[in-house]
């Protein structure tokens, strides 16, 4: 396709390589494939963000002809580092995950974050970004802009540009705003709560279209009175996938990503403990791999169940190594937050789990979006948070398959979740919004 025939889309995102983690992957992968469907992206992102992790390998996936605009951002994390003793070159963990029992300073910082940094700690980047992008777009017209959040300050940047230039705008929600699982933990004042809801309302009202990553989240936005809501889930990139090799010597249960106290699967640790006491060989074969930030309460629960000797922890590893770990594992563990919005949580890692074809053990709402996809793809089973009996029976069945060398591999059709097909759906939406 002739580059001059491309339509142009400006994507406003906080997360971009060399930052790592799942928050980067969604729009990195869309950017990778958008040109196949006639759209040339421009990326607007901070030059000095506070990433949860770094992954230099992801930079190679940015197409060479994509214009990436990086501008300095001012964030208040110097205060966090000062009060917590974090070093200047030390990456910050998720706010609600701690490697030790959080004290009063940590709780104070959470309160400050929720009540003074609205909608989030990137608020100081909104006004200078709006000014810059108005100048940029006047000199370099684009057909549409997309903002992706959280952080929801990205949506407010797009809102400011929209009001001045009347350019079409799509807001993409990777997580909810006022319905996110930790919203109540922000300890908001009545005034702060009103501000969050007011800003969310403005974004939903002014957007020409809203994208949600799950059907449940889309329905919740519709119930708020939002029109033109579309579901485009996360997915997997077929070019990333590594074929399974020989079966490992250990029965490996792996969890990729952060595990907060709200995701601590107590019933699983208890089940594994009892199974190990009843079957010494199972105890010897078992390996629990937790890769990502893990809250201290999870480690304490594992220790209390006598599983510390079975645990392997990895802080952050490059995405390519994550995929290798998935292929070496026997079972892929997905724990969904036990929260009010749990039915609509569809994480990026879930789709990469599906693409690995290994059996998935999910713990969460059995009537949620994960359950619907998991059952349709025949890729594992989901259990209620307290279903220890069901977990034990399924794990023992998988362990038996492992010992016989015939661990089940899924063959269900998951093609609709490929990054190419999802980008095709995005391109159709872009075409629709820009021609109406």
Secondary structure, 3 states (H helix, E strand, C coil): CCHHHCEEEEEECCCCCCECCHHHHHHHHHHHHHHHHCEEEEEEEECCCCCCCECHHHHHHCCCCCEEEEECCCCCHHHHHHHHCCCCCCCCCCCCCCCCCCCHHHHHHHHHHHHHCCCCCCHHHHHHHHHHHHHHHHHCCCCEEEEEECCCHHHHHHHHHHHHHCCCEEEEECCCCCCCCCHHHHCCCHHHHHHHHHHHHHHHHHCCEEEECCHHHHHHHHHCCCCCEEECCCCECHHHCCCCCCCCCCEEEEEECCECHHHCCHHHHHHHHHHHHHCHHHHHHEEEEEECCECHHHHHHHHHCCCHHHEEEECCCCHHHHHHHHHHCCEEEEECCCCCCHHHCCCHHHHHHHHHCEEEEEECCCCCHHHHHHHHHCCEEEECCCCHHHHHHHHHHHHHHHHHCCCCECCCCCHHHEHHHHHHHHHHHHHHHHHC
